[in-house]
């Protein structure tokens, strides 16, 4: 997949994070809600239960969103020290 194909997924992922639709769990997991549907993500192994990831093997917007949320959480923890 080219970066041009990933860009729409990244843009949608940023919107999911900004609208607080990502719940970060332990052990590299998260629940990302899109259009009212919860998607279970493992952002360390880059797996998701969505069609895009399971069937096509693409890194979906849910994985991107979970990774962005994790980065945001880690940065906040570092800045709070």
C-alpha positions as CSV (number, residue, x, y, z in Angstrom):
1,X,0.0,0.0,0.0
2,X,1.3,3.4,-0.9
3,X,1.3,6.4,1.4
4,X,-1.4,8.0,-0.8
5,X,-3.7,5.1,0.0
6,X,-2.9,5.4,3.7
7,X,-3.6,9.1,4.0
8,X,-7.4,8.9,4.1
9,X,-7.1,6.3,6.9
10,X,-4.7,8.5,8.8
11,X,-7.0,11.6,8.4
12,X,-10.0,9.5,9.7
13,X,-7.9,8.2,12.6
14,X,-7.0,11.7,13.7
15,X,-10.7,12.6,13.8
16,X,-11.5,9.5,15.8
17,X,-8.8,10.5,18.4
18,X,-9.9,14.2,18.5
19,X,-13.6,13.2,19.1
20,X,-12.5,10.9,22.0
21,X,-13.6,7.6,20.3
22,X,-10.6,5.7,21.4
23,X,-10.4,3.8,24.8
24,X,-6.9,2.7,25.5
25,X,-6.7,-0.6,27.4
26,X,-3.7,-2.5,28.8
27,X,-1.2,-4.6,26.9
28,X,-1.4,-2.7,23.6
29,X,-5.1,-3.0,23.2
30,X,-7.8,-0.5,22.5
31,X,-11.4,-0.1,21.6
32,X,-12.1,2.3,18.8
33,X,-15.7,3.3,18.2
34,X,-16.6,4.4,14.6
35,X,-20.1,5.1,13.5
36,X,-21.3,3.6,16.8
37,X,-19.6,0.3,16.3
38,X,-16.8,-0.8,18.7
39,X,-13.7,-2.2,17.0
40,X,-11.2,-4.2,19.1
41,X,-7.6,-3.3,18.2
42,X,-4.2,-4.6,19.2
43,X,-2.0,-1.6,18.2
44,X,1.3,-3.4,18.9
45,X,0.6,-6.3,16.6
46,X,-1.5,-4.0,14.3
47,X,-4.6,-6.2,14.2
48,X,-8.2,-5.2,14.2
49,X,-11.5,-7.0,13.8
50,X,-12.7,-4.7,11.0
51,X,-13.1,-5.9,7.4
52,X,-10.3,-3.6,6.1
53,X,-7.8,-5.3,8.3
54,X,-9.1,-8.9,8.5
55,X,-9.9,-9.3,4.8
56,X,-7.6,-6.9,3.0
57,X,-4.7,-6.9,5.5
58,X,-4.5,-3.1,5.5
59,X,-3.5,-1.0,8.5
60,X,-7.0,0.4,9.1
61,X,-8.0,3.7,10.6
62,X,-8.8,2.0,13.9
63,X,-5.2,0.8,14.3
64,X,-3.9,4.2,13.3
65,X,-6.2,5.9,15.9
66,X,-5.2,3.5,18.7
67,X,-1.5,4.2,18.0
68,X,-2.1,7.9,17.9
69,X,-4.0,7.8,21.2
70,X,-1.2,5.7,22.7
71,X,1.4,8.3,21.6
72,X,-0.8,11.1,23.0
73,X,-1.1,9.3,26.3
74,X,2.7,8.7,26.6
75,X,3.5,12.3,25.7
76,X,1.0,13.5,28.4
77,X,2.6,11.2,31.0
78,X,6.1,12.5,30.1
79,X,4.9,16.2,30.3
80,X,3.2,15.7,33.6
81,X,6.4,14.6,35.3
